[in-house]
Amino acid sequence: MNQCKECGSYAINVGKGGRDESDSDLCDVCYWRKRWIERGVEIERLRADLDALKETLAGVKSMHADALEELYELRSRMGR
Ligand SMILES: [Zn+2]
């Protein structure tokens, strides 16, 4: 019987309870803990990407507002 390489448990049920065939040397608890940690890292990365996108969007909005202001100013100078 296989033993978990992390904790020594024998509760290794590869392919059952939602597990795929990977990490067959991990017990069910360590298998899911590993995925949970990976998800956390992924979520942090996505949050950082989202923050960067928000910053970019704010910059674009500001440029757009500036361009509109310039346009209105030009129009008013042209008497329209
Ligand atoms: Zn384990």
PDB file of the backbone (N, CA, C, O) and the ligand in Angstrom, with CONECT records:
HET     ZN  A 101       1
ATOM      1  N   MET A   1       0.845  -1.200   0.000  1.00  0.00           N
ATOM      2  CA  MET A   1       0.000   0.000   0.000  1.00  0.00           C
ATOM      3  C   MET A   1       0.879   1.248   0.000  1.00  0.00           C
ATOM      4  O   MET A   1       1.873   1.325   0.722  1.00  0.00           O
ATOM      5  N   ASN A   2       0.499   2.210  -0.813  1.00  0.00           N
ATOM      6  CA  ASN A   2       1.281   3.440  -0.905  1.00  0.00           C
ATOM      7  C   ASN A   2       1.057   4.369   0.282  1.00  0.00           C
ATOM      8  O   ASN A   2      -0.036   4.450   0.843  1.00  0.00           O
ATOM      9  N   GLN A   3       2.111   5.053   0.636  1.00  0.00           N
ATOM     10  CA  GLN A   3       2.058   6.010   1.738  1.00  0.00           C
ATOM     11  C   GLN A   3       2.305   7.409   1.191  1.00  0.00           C
ATOM     12  O   GLN A   3       3.110   7.593   0.278  1.00  0.00           O
ATOM     13  N   CYS A   4       1.599   8.409   1.760  1.00  0.00           N
ATOM     14  CA  CYS A   4       1.784   9.792   1.332  1.00  0.00           C
ATOM     15  C   CYS A   4       3.214  10.248   1.606  1.00  0.00           C
ATOM     16  O   CYS A   4       3.753  10.021   2.690  1.00  0.00           O
ATOM     17  N   LYS A   5       3.829  10.901   0.598  1.00  0.00           N
ATOM     18  CA  LYS A   5       5.216  11.351   0.768  1.00  0.00           C
ATOM     19  C   LYS A   5       5.309  12.545   1.714  1.00  0.00           C
ATOM     20  O   LYS A   5       6.383  12.850   2.231  1.00  0.00           O
ATOM     21  N   GLU A   6       4.172  13.225   1.941  1.00  0.00           N
ATOM     22  CA  GLU A   6       4.173  14.402   2.824  1.00  0.00           C
ATOM     23  C   GLU A   6       3.906  14.043   4.278  1.00  0.00           C
ATOM     24  O   GLU A   6       4.619  14.500   5.171  1.00  0.00           O
ATOM     25  N   CYS A   7       2.894  13.236   4.518  1.00  0.00           N
ATOM     26  CA  CYS A   7       2.457  13.025   5.900  1.00  0.00           C
ATOM     27  C   CYS A   7       2.421  11.569   6.332  1.00  0.00           C
ATOM     28  O   CYS A   7       2.195  11.285   7.508  1.00  0.00           O
ATOM     29  N   GLY A   8       2.637  10.643   5.409  1.00  0.00           N
ATOM     30  CA  GLY A   8       2.665   9.231   5.777  1.00  0.00           C
ATOM     31  C   GLY A   8       1.316   8.541   5.802  1.00  0.00           C
ATOM     32  O   GLY A   8       1.226   7.355   6.120  1.00  0.00           O
ATOM     33  N   SER A   9       0.255   9.285   5.465  1.00  0.00           N
ATOM     34  CA  SER A   9      -1.090   8.696   5.461  1.00  0.00           C
ATOM     35  C   SER A   9      -1.231   7.679   4.334  1.00  0.00           C
ATOM     36  O   SER A   9      -0.561   7.774   3.305  1.00  0.00           O
ATOM     37  N   TYR A  10      -2.109   6.712   4.544  1.00  0.00           N
ATOM     38  CA  TYR A  10      -2.384   5.716   3.502  1.00  0.00           C
ATOM     39  C   TYR A  10      -3.649   6.065   2.723  1.00  0.00           C
ATOM     40  O   TYR A  10      -4.043   5.336   1.812  1.00  0.00           O
ATOM     41  N   ALA A  11      -4.288   7.187   3.084  1.00  0.00           N
ATOM     42  CA  ALA A  11      -5.553   7.572   2.440  1.00  0.00           C
ATOM     43  C   ALA A  11      -5.311   8.188   1.069  1.00  0.00           C
ATOM     44  O   ALA A  11      -5.565   9.374   0.858  1.00  0.00           O
ATOM     45  N   ILE A  12      -4.825   7.384   0.148  1.00  0.00           N
ATOM     46  CA  ILE A  12      -4.541   7.840  -1.216  1.00  0.00           C
ATOM     47  C   ILE A  12      -5.567   7.209  -2.143  1.00  0.00           C
ATOM     48  O   ILE A  12      -5.544   6.002  -2.385  1.00  0.00           O
ATOM     49  N   ASN A  13      -6.462   8.033  -2.656  1.00  0.00           N
ATOM     50  CA  ASN A  13      -7.541   7.540  -3.519  1.00  0.00           C
ATOM     51  C   ASN A  13      -7.497   8.247  -4.868  1.00  0.00           C
ATOM     52  O   ASN A  13      -8.368   9.047  -5.207  1.00  0.00           O
ATOM     53  N   VAL A  14      -6.453   7.923  -5.621  1.00  0.00           N
ATOM     54  CA  VAL A  14      -6.258   8.541  -6.936  1.00  0.00           C
ATOM     55  C   VAL A  14      -7.460   8.258  -7.833  1.00  0.00           C
ATOM     56  O   VAL A  14      -7.926   7.122  -7.929  1.00  0.00           O
ATOM     57  N   GLY A  15      -7.958   9.316  -8.492  1.00  0.00           N
ATOM     58  CA  GLY A  15      -9.072   9.150  -9.421  1.00  0.00           C
ATOM     59  C   GLY A  15     -10.431   9.113  -8.747  1.00  0.00           C
ATOM     60  O   GLY A  15     -11.450   8.955  -9.418  1.00  0.00           O
ATOM     61  N   LYS A  16     -10.461   9.257  -7.416  1.00  0.00           N
ATOM     62  CA  LYS A  16     -11.749   9.228  -6.707  1.00  0.00           C
ATOM     63  C   LYS A  16     -12.008  10.541  -5.987  1.00  0.00           C
ATOM     64  O   LYS A  16     -11.077  11.282  -5.671  1.00  0.00           O
ATOM     65  N   GLY A  17     -13.274  10.823  -5.730  1.00  0.00           N
ATOM     66  CA  GLY A  17     -13.642  12.019  -4.976  1.00  0.00           C
ATOM     67  C   GLY A  17     -13.202  13.310  -5.646  1.00  0.00           C
ATOM     68  O   GLY A  17     -12.921  14.301  -4.971  1.00  0.00           O
ATOM     69  N   GLY A  18     -13.143  13.300  -6.980  1.00  0.00           N
ATOM     70  CA  GLY A  18     -12.766  14.502  -7.703  1.00  0.00           C
ATOM     71  C   GLY A  18     -11.275  14.586  -8.000  1.00  0.00           C
ATOM     72  O   GLY A  18     -10.833  15.495  -8.703  1.00  0.00           O
ATOM     73  N   ARG A  19     -10.505  13.658  -7.477  1.00  0.00           N
ATOM     74  CA  ARG A  19      -9.057  13.656  -7.773  1.00  0.00           C
ATOM     75  C   ARG A  19      -8.811  13.160  -9.182  1.00  0.00           C
ATOM     76  O   ARG A  19      -9.501  12.269  -9.679  1.00  0.00           O
ATOM     77  N   ASP A  20      -7.781  13.773  -9.834  1.00  0.00           N
ATOM     78  CA  ASP A  20      -7.371  13.217 -11.121  1.00  0.00           C
ATOM     79  C   ASP A  20      -6.229  12.227 -10.855  1.00  0.00           C
ATOM     80  O   ASP A  20      -6.028  11.786  -9.723  1.00  0.00           O
ATOM     81  N   GLU A  21      -5.488  11.885 -11.913  1.00  0.00           N
ATOM     82  CA  GLU A  21      -4.451  10.863 -11.761  1.00  0.00           C
ATOM     83  C   GLU A  21      -3.111  11.426 -11.267  1.00  0.00           C
ATOM     84  O   GLU A  21      -2.176  10.674 -10.993  1.00  0.00           O
ATOM     85  N   SER A  22      -3.034  12.772 -11.158  1.00  0.00           N
ATOM     86  CA  SER A  22      -1.752  13.365 -10.782  1.00  0.00           C
ATOM     87  C   SER A  22      -1.478  13.254  -9.290  1.00  0.00           C
ATOM     88  O   SER A  22      -2.376  12.960  -8.501  1.00  0.00           O
ATOM     89  N   ASP A  23      -0.235  13.492  -8.915  1.00  0.00           N
ATOM     90  CA  ASP A  23       0.197  13.467  -7.509  1.00  0.00           C
ATOM     91  C   ASP A  23      -0.239  12.199  -6.781  1.00  0.00           C
ATOM     92  O   ASP A  23      -0.779  12.256  -5.676  1.00  0.00           O
ATOM     93  N   SER A  24       0.002  11.070  -7.410  1.00  0.00           N
ATOM     94  CA  SER A  24      -0.419   9.801  -6.816  1.00  0.00           C
ATOM     95  C   SER A  24       0.390   9.452  -5.567  1.00  0.00           C
ATOM     96  O   SER A  24       0.081   8.487  -4.868  1.00  0.00           O
ATOM     97  N   ASP A  25       1.435  10.250  -5.290  1.00  0.00           N
ATOM     98  CA  ASP A  25       2.222  10.019  -4.079  1.00  0.00           C
ATOM     99  C   ASP A  25       1.753  10.899  -2.913  1.00  0.00           C
ATOM    100  O   ASP A  25       2.404  10.962  -1.870  1.00  0.00           O
ATOM    101  N   LEU A  26       0.606  11.580  -3.106  1.00  0.00           N
ATOM    102  CA  LEU A  26       0.037  12.398  -2.028  1.00  0.00           C
ATOM    103  C   LEU A  26      -1.288  11.798  -1.566  1.00  0.00           C
ATOM    104  O   LEU A  26      -2.057  11.275  -2.373  1.00  0.00           O
ATOM    105  N   CYS A  27      -1.548  11.878  -0.254  1.00  0.00           N
ATOM    106  CA  CYS A  27      -2.844  11.438   0.263  1.00  0.00           C
ATOM    107  C   CYS A  27      -3.902  12.457  -0.154  1.00  0.00           C
ATOM    108  O   CYS A  27      -3.568  13.514  -0.689  1.00  0.00           O
ATOM    109  N   ASP A  28      -5.165  12.148   0.088  1.00  0.00           N
ATOM    110  CA  ASP A  28      -6.250  13.036  -0.338  1.00  0.00           C
ATOM    111  C   ASP A  28      -6.120  14.423   0.286  1.00  0.00           C
ATOM    112  O   ASP A  28      -6.311  15.430  -0.397  1.00  0.00           O
ATOM    113  N   VAL A  29      -5.798  14.482   1.575  1.00  0.00           N
ATOM    114  CA  VAL A  29      -5.672  15.771   2.263  1.00  0.00           C
ATOM    115  C   VAL A  29      -4.535  16.599   1.648  1.00  0.00           C
ATOM    116  O   VAL A  29      -4.710  17.780   1.348  1.00  0.00           O
ATOM    117  N   CYS A  30      -3.379  15.970   1.467  1.00  0.00           N
ATOM    118  CA  CYS A  30      -2.229  16.710   0.917  1.00  0.00           C
ATOM    119  C   CYS A  30      -2.457  17.081  -0.545  1.00  0.00           C
ATOM    120  O   CYS A  30      -2.015  18.133  -1.008  1.00  0.00           O
ATOM    121  N   TYR A  31      -3.160  16.191  -1.274  1.00  0.00           N
ATOM    122  CA  TYR A  31      -3.508  16.483  -2.677  1.00  0.00           C
ATOM    123  C   TYR A  31      -4.332  17.759  -2.744  1.00  0.00           C
ATOM    124  O   TYR A  31      -4.014  18.662  -3.517  1.00  0.00           O
ATOM    125  N   TRP A  32      -5.404  17.843  -1.928  1.00  0.00           N
ATOM    126  CA  TRP A  32      -6.285  19.014  -1.986  1.00  0.00           C
ATOM    127  C   TRP A  32      -5.632  20.247  -1.391  1.00  0.00           C
ATOM    128  O   TRP A  32      -5.873  21.361  -1.855  1.00  0.00           O
ATOM    129  N   ARG A  33      -4.793  20.057  -0.353  1.00  0.00           N
ATOM    130  CA  ARG A  33      -4.075  21.204   0.221  1.00  0.00           C
ATOM    131  C   ARG A  33      -3.172  21.830  -0.844  1.00  0.00           C
ATOM    132  O   ARG A  33      -3.110  23.052  -0.979  1.00  0.00           O
ATOM    133  N   LYS A  34      -2.470  20.971  -1.602  1.00  0.00           N
ATOM    134  CA  LYS A  34      -1.579  21.468  -2.656  1.00  0.00           C
ATOM    135  C   LYS A  34      -2.367  22.301  -3.676  1.00  0.00           C
ATOM    136  O   LYS A  34      -1.920  23.373  -4.085  1.00  0.00           O
ATOM    137  N   ARG A  35      -3.540  21.802  -4.082  1.00  0.00           N
ATOM    138  CA  ARG A  35      -4.362  22.543  -5.051  1.00  0.00           C
ATOM    139  C   ARG A  35      -4.907  23.846  -4.463  1.00  0.00           C
ATOM    140  O   ARG A  35      -4.989  24.870  -5.141  1.00  0.00           O
ATOM    141  N   TRP A  36      -5.271  23.777  -3.194  1.00  0.00           N
ATOM    142  CA  TRP A  36      -5.790  24.964  -2.518  1.00  0.00           C
ATOM    143  C   TRP A  36      -4.704  26.052  -2.490  1.00  0.00           C
ATOM    144  O   TRP A  36      -4.993  27.220  -2.751  1.00  0.00           O
ATOM    145  N   ILE A  37      -3.471  25.676  -2.178  1.00  0.00           N
ATOM    146  CA  ILE A  37      -2.358  26.631  -2.142  1.00  0.00           C
ATOM    147  C   ILE A  37      -2.099  27.187  -3.540  1.00  0.00           C
ATOM    148  O   ILE A  37      -1.887  28.387  -3.715  1.00  0.00           O
ATOM    149  N   GLU A  38      -2.120  26.286  -4.545  1.00  0.00           N
ATOM    150  CA  GLU A  38      -1.907  26.738  -5.930  1.00  0.00           C
ATOM    151  C   GLU A  38      -2.979  27.737  -6.354  1.00  0.00           C
ATOM    152  O   GLU A  38      -2.686  28.729  -7.022  1.00  0.00           O
ATOM    153  N   ARG A  39      -4.240  27.464  -5.953  1.00  0.00           N
ATOM    154  CA  ARG A  39      -5.332  28.390  -6.267  1.00  0.00           C
ATOM    155  C   ARG A  39      -5.072  29.768  -5.650  1.00  0.00           C
ATOM    156  O   ARG A  39      -5.269  30.803  -6.287  1.00  0.00           O
ATOM    157  N   GLY A  40      -4.622  29.746  -4.383  1.00  0.00           N
ATOM    158  CA  GLY A  40      -4.339  30.995  -3.683  1.00  0.00           C
ATOM    159  C   GLY A  40      -3.296  31.820  -4.415  1.00  0.00           C
ATOM    160  O   GLY A  40      -3.436  33.036  -4.547  1.00  0.00           O
ATOM    161  N   VAL A  41      -2.245  31.155  -4.892  1.00  0.00           N
ATOM    162  CA  VAL A  41      -1.187  31.837  -5.638  1.00  0.00           C
ATOM    163  C   VAL A  41      -1.756  32.412  -6.930  1.00  0.00           C
ATOM    164  O   VAL A  41      -1.460  33.548  -7.300  1.00  0.00           O
ATOM    165  N   GLU A  42      -2.578  31.615  -7.613  1.00  0.00           N
ATOM    166  CA  GLU A  42      -3.207  32.050  -8.863  1.00  0.00           C
ATOM    167  C   GLU A  42      -4.115  33.256  -8.611  1.00  0.00           C
ATOM    168  O   GLU A  42      -4.103  34.215  -9.383  1.00  0.00           O
ATOM    169  N   ILE A  43      -4.895  33.208  -7.537  1.00  0.00           N
ATOM    170  CA  ILE A  43      -5.801  34.316  -7.220  1.00  0.00           C
ATOM    171  C   ILE A  43      -4.995  35.586  -6.928  1.00  0.00           C
ATOM    172  O   ILE A  43      -5.373  36.672  -7.368  1.00  0.00           O
ATOM    173  N   GLU A  44      -3.906  35.461  -6.202  1.00  0.00           N
ATOM    174  CA  GLU A  44      -3.056  36.630  -5.932  1.00  0.00           C
ATOM    175  C   GLU A  44      -2.510  37.225  -7.229  1.00  0.00           C
ATOM    176  O   GLU A  44      -2.464  38.444  -7.392  1.00  0.00           O
ATOM    177  N   ARG A  45      -2.097  36.348  -8.151  1.00  0.00           N
ATOM    178  CA  ARG A  45      -1.565  36.800  -9.433  1.00  0.00           C
ATOM    179  C   ARG A  45      -2.657  37.524 -10.227  1.00  0.00           C
ATOM    180  O   ARG A  45      -2.407  38.568 -10.829  1.00  0.00           O
ATOM    181  N   LEU A  46      -3.864  36.962 -10.222  1.00  0.00           N
ATOM    182  CA  LEU A  46      -4.978  37.584 -10.951  1.00  0.00           C
ATOM    183  C   LEU A  46      -5.351  38.928 -10.339  1.00  0.00           C
ATOM    184  O   LEU A  46      -5.681  39.872 -11.057  1.00  0.00           O
ATOM    185  N   ARG A  47      -5.297  39.014  -9.007  1.00  0.00           N
ATOM    186  CA  ARG A  47      -5.595  40.288  -8.344  1.00  0.00           C
ATOM    187  C   ARG A  47      -4.585  41.352  -8.751  1.00  0.00           C
ATOM    188  O   ARG A  47      -4.945  42.504  -8.995  1.00  0.00           O
ATOM    189  N   ALA A  48      -3.305  40.953  -8.823  1.00  0.00           N
ATOM    190  CA  ALA A  48      -2.263  41.906  -9.229  1.00  0.00           C
ATOM    191  C   ALA A  48      -2.505  42.356 -10.665  1.00  0.00           C
ATOM    192  O   ALA A  48      -2.355  43.535 -10.985  1.00  0.00           O
ATOM    193  N   ASP A  49      -2.887  41.398 -11.544  1.00  0.00           N
ATOM    194  CA  ASP A  49      -3.208  41.741 -12.942  1.00  0.00           C
ATOM    195  C   ASP A  49      -4.386  42.703 -12.989  1.00  0.00           C
ATOM    196  O   ASP A  49      -4.384  43.663 -13.759  1.00  0.00           O
ATOM    197  N   LEU A  50      -5.389  42.441 -12.164  1.00  0.00           N
ATOM    198  CA  LEU A  50      -6.583  43.285 -12.139  1.00  0.00           C
ATOM    199  C   LEU A  50      -6.230  44.699 -11.682  1.00  0.00           C
ATOM    200  O   LEU A  50      -6.707  45.677 -12.255  1.00  0.00           O
ATOM    201  N   ASP A  51      -5.395  44.804 -10.652  1.00  0.00           N
ATOM    202  CA  ASP A  51      -4.964  46.120 -10.182  1.00  0.00           C
ATOM    203  C   ASP A  51      -4.238  46.873 -11.297  1.00  0.00           C
ATOM    204  O   ASP A  51      -4.461  48.068 -11.493  1.00  0.00           O
ATOM    205  N   ALA A  52      -3.368  46.167 -12.025  1.00  0.00           N
ATOM    206  CA  ALA A  52      -2.629  46.796 -13.124  1.00  0.00           C
ATOM    207  C   ALA A  52      -3.595  47.259 -14.210  1.00  0.00           C
ATOM    208  O   ALA A  52      -3.429  48.342 -14.773  1.00  0.00           O
ATOM    209  N   LEU A  53      -4.604  46.439 -14.505  1.00  0.00           N
ATOM    210  CA  LEU A  53      -5.602  46.809 -15.520  1.00  0.00           C
ATOM    211  C   LEU A  53      -6.402  48.028 -15.090  1.00  0.00           C
ATOM    212  O   LEU A  53      -6.676  48.918 -15.896  1.00  0.00           O
ATOM    213  N   LYS A  54      -6.779  48.066 -13.805  1.00  0.00           N
ATOM    214  CA  LYS A  54      -7.526  49.214 -13.286  1.00  0.00           C
ATOM    215  C   LYS A  54      -6.700  50.488 -13.433  1.00  0.00           C
ATOM    216  O   LYS A  54      -7.218  51.543 -13.798  1.00  0.00           O
ATOM    217  N   GLU A  55      -5.405  50.371 -13.141  1.00  0.00           N
ATOM    218  CA  GLU A  55      -4.519  51.525 -13.266  1.00  0.00           C
ATOM    219  C   GLU A  55      -4.445  51.992 -14.725  1.00  0.00           C
ATOM    220  O   GLU A  55      -4.513  53.187 -15.010  1.00  0.00           O
ATOM    221  N   THR A  56      -4.306  51.031 -15.636  1.00  0.00           N
ATOM    222  CA  THR A  56      -4.261  51.359 -17.058  1.00  0.00           C
ATOM    223  C   THR A  56      -5.555  52.027 -17.499  1.00  0.00           C
ATOM    224  O   THR A  56      -5.536  53.023 -18.221  1.00  0.00           O
ATOM    225  N   LEU A  57      -6.679  51.470 -17.058  1.00  0.00           N
ATOM    226  CA  LEU A  57      -7.988  52.018 -17.413  1.00  0.00           C
ATOM    227  C   LEU A  57      -8.142  53.443 -16.886  1.00  0.00           C
ATOM    228  O   LEU A  57      -8.658  54.315 -17.585  1.00  0.00           O
ATOM    229  N   ALA A  58      -7.695  53.675 -15.658  1.00  0.00           N
ATOM    230  CA  ALA A  58      -7.773  55.017 -15.081  1.00  0.00           C
ATOM    231  C   ALA A  58      -6.951  55.989 -15.918  1.00  0.00           C
ATOM    232  O   ALA A  58      -7.359  57.129 -16.137  1.00  0.00           O
ATOM    233  N   GLY A  59      -5.786  55.529 -16.385  1.00  0.00           N
ATOM    234  CA  GLY A  59      -4.937  56.363 -17.234  1.00  0.00           C
ATOM    235  C   GLY A  59      -5.617  56.687 -18.551  1.00  0.00           C
ATOM    236  O   GLY A  59      -5.570  57.827 -19.014  1.00  0.00           O
ATOM    237  N   VAL A  60      -6.247  55.693 -19.155  1.00  0.00           N
ATOM    238  CA  VAL A  60      -6.941  55.888 -20.434  1.00  0.00           C
ATOM    239  C   VAL A  60      -8.113  56.853 -20.253  1.00  0.00           C
ATOM    240  O   VAL A  60      -8.326  57.746 -21.074  1.00  0.00           O
ATOM    241  N   LYS A  61      -8.873  56.662 -19.168  1.00  0.00           N
ATOM    242  CA  LYS A  61     -10.010  57.550 -18.890  1.00  0.00           C
ATOM    243  C   LYS A  61      -9.544  58.992 -18.729  1.00  0.00           C
ATOM    244  O   LYS A  61     -10.174  59.922 -19.232  1.00  0.00           O
ATOM    245  N   SER A  62      -8.445  59.159 -18.029  1.00  0.00           N
ATOM    246  CA  SER A  62      -7.904  60.497 -17.805  1.00  0.00           C
ATOM    247  C   SER A  62      -7.456  61.133 -19.124  1.00  0.00           C
ATOM    248  O   SER A  62      -7.706  62.314 -19.368  1.00  0.00           O
ATOM    249  N   MET A  63      -6.786  60.332 -19.981  1.00  0.00           N
ATOM    250  CA  MET A  63      -6.356  60.840 -21.293  1.00  0.00           C
ATOM    251  C   MET A  63      -7.563  61.228 -22.135  1.00  0.00           C
ATOM    252  O   MET A  63      -7.553  62.246 -22.827  1.00  0.00           O
ATOM    253  N   HIS A  64      -8.611  60.397 -22.065  1.00  0.00           N
ATOM    254  CA  HIS A  64      -9.830  60.654 -22.810  1.00  0.00           C
ATOM    255  C   HIS A  64     -10.471  61.963 -22.347  1.00  0.00           C
ATOM    256  O   HIS A  64     -10.889  62.788 -23.159  1.00  0.00           O
ATOM    257  N   ALA A  65     -10.538  62.134 -21.025  1.00  0.00           N
ATOM    258  CA  ALA A  65     -11.127  63.354 -20.471  1.00  0.00           C
ATOM    259  C   ALA A  65     -10.328  64.582 -20.902  1.00  0.00           C
ATOM    260  O   ALA A  65     -10.907  65.612 -21.248  1.00  0.00           O
ATOM    261  N   ASP A  66      -9.010  64.474 -20.880  1.00  0.00           N
ATOM    262  CA  ASP A  66      -8.148  65.581 -21.305  1.00  0.00           C
ATOM    263  C   ASP A  66      -8.385  65.930 -22.777  1.00  0.00           C
ATOM    264  O   ASP A  66      -8.471  67.101 -23.146  1.00  0.00           O
ATOM    265  N   ALA A  67      -8.491  64.880 -23.612  1.00  0.00           N
ATOM    266  CA  ALA A  67      -8.702  65.089 -25.048  1.00  0.00           C
ATOM    267  C   ALA A  67     -10.044  65.769 -25.296  1.00  0.00           C
ATOM    268  O   ALA A  67     -10.144  66.661 -26.138  1.00  0.00           O
ATOM    269  N   LEU A  68     -11.086  65.344 -24.555  1.00  0.00           N
ATOM    270  CA  LEU A  68     -12.412  65.958 -24.703  1.00  0.00           C
ATOM    271  C   LEU A  68     -12.365  67.427 -24.307  1.00  0.00           C
ATOM    272  O   LEU A  68     -12.943  68.284 -24.976  1.00  0.00           O
ATOM    273  N   GLU A  69     -11.673  67.701 -23.216  1.00  0.00           N
ATOM    274  CA  GLU A  69     -11.557  69.071 -22.733  1.00  0.00           C
ATOM    275  C   GLU A  69     -10.883  69.952 -23.797  1.00  0.00           C
ATOM    276  O   GLU A  69     -11.318  71.072 -24.065  1.00  0.00           O
ATOM    277  N   GLU A  70      -9.815  69.415 -24.393  1.00  0.00           N
ATOM    278  CA  GLU A  70      -9.119  70.133 -25.459  1.00  0.00           C
ATOM    279  C   GLU A  70     -10.037  70.389 -26.644  1.00  0.00           C
ATOM    280  O   GLU A  70     -10.036  71.474 -27.227  1.00  0.00           O
ATOM    281  N   LEU A  71     -10.821  69.373 -26.991  1.00  0.00           N
ATOM    282  CA  LEU A  71     -11.754  69.485 -28.103  1.00  0.00           C
ATOM    283  C   LEU A  71     -12.785  70.585 -27.839  1.00  0.00           C
ATOM    284  O   LEU A  71     -13.051  71.415 -28.707  1.00  0.00           O
ATOM    285  N   TYR A  72     -13.360  70.584 -26.637  1.00  0.00           N
ATOM    286  CA  TYR A  72     -14.353  71.602 -26.281  1.00  0.00           C
ATOM    287  C   TYR A  72     -13.739  73.001 -26.328  1.00  0.00           C
ATOM    288  O   TYR A  72     -14.370  73.962 -26.768  1.00  0.00           O
ATOM    289  N   GLU A  73     -12.494  73.087 -25.865  1.00  0.00           N
ATOM    290  CA  GLU A  73     -11.812  74.372 -25.873  1.00  0.00           C
ATOM    291  C   GLU A  73     -11.602  74.871 -27.308  1.00  0.00           C
ATOM    292  O   GLU A  73     -11.836  76.041 -27.612  1.00  0.00           O
ATOM    293  N   LEU A  74     -11.161  73.970 -28.174  1.00  0.00           N
ATOM    294  CA  LEU A  74     -10.980  74.316 -29.589  1.00  0.00           C
ATOM    295  C   LEU A  74     -12.289  74.770 -30.215  1.00  0.00           C
ATOM    296  O   LEU A  74     -12.335  75.766 -30.937  1.00  0.00           O
ATOM    297  N   ARG A  75     -13.348  74.030 -29.929  1.00  0.00           N
ATOM    298  CA  ARG A  75     -14.668  74.367 -30.483  1.00  0.00           C
ATOM    299  C   ARG A  75     -15.119  75.745 -30.028  1.00  0.00           C
ATOM    300  O   ARG A  75     -15.645  76.534 -30.814  1.00  0.00           O
ATOM    301  N   SER A  76     -14.905  76.022 -28.747  1.00  0.00           N
ATOM    302  CA  SER A  76     -15.358  77.316 -28.233  1.00  0.00           C
ATOM    303  C   SER A  76     -14.521  78.460 -28.833  1.00  0.00           C
ATOM    304  O   SER A  76     -15.022  79.564 -29.045  1.00  0.00           O
ATOM    305  N   ARG A  77     -13.239  78.172 -29.101  1.00  0.00           N
ATOM    306  CA  ARG A  77     -12.412  79.207 -29.751  1.00  0.00           C
ATOM    307  C   ARG A  77     -12.846  79.453 -31.183  1.00  0.00           C
ATOM    308  O   ARG A  77     -12.706  80.554 -31.716  1.00  0.00           O
ATOM    309  N   MET A  78     -13.389  78.377 -31.809  1.00  0.00           N
ATOM    310  CA  MET A  78     -13.886  78.510 -33.169  1.00  0.00           C
ATOM    311  C   MET A  78     -15.302  79.092 -33.181  1.00  0.00           C
ATOM    312  O   MET A  78     -15.879  79.305 -34.247  1.00  0.00           O
ATOM    313  N   GLY A  79     -15.849  79.343 -32.013  1.00  0.00           N
ATOM    314  CA  GLY A  79     -17.173  79.943 -31.909  1.00  0.00           C
ATOM    315  C   GLY A  79     -18.310  78.986 -32.151  1.00  0.00           C
ATOM    316  O   GLY A  79     -19.376  79.390 -32.616  1.00  0.00           O
ATOM    317  N   ARG A  80     -18.097  77.704 -31.838  1.00  0.00           N
ATOM    318  CA  ARG A  80     -19.186  76.749 -32.051  1.00  0.00           C
ATOM    319  C   ARG A  80     -19.696  76.199 -30.724  1.00  0.00           C
ATOM    320  O   ARG A  80     -20.614  75.379 -30.707  1.00  0.00           O
TER     321      ARG A  80
HETATM  322 ZN    ZN A 101      -0.590  13.465   3.120  1.00  0.00          ZN2+
END
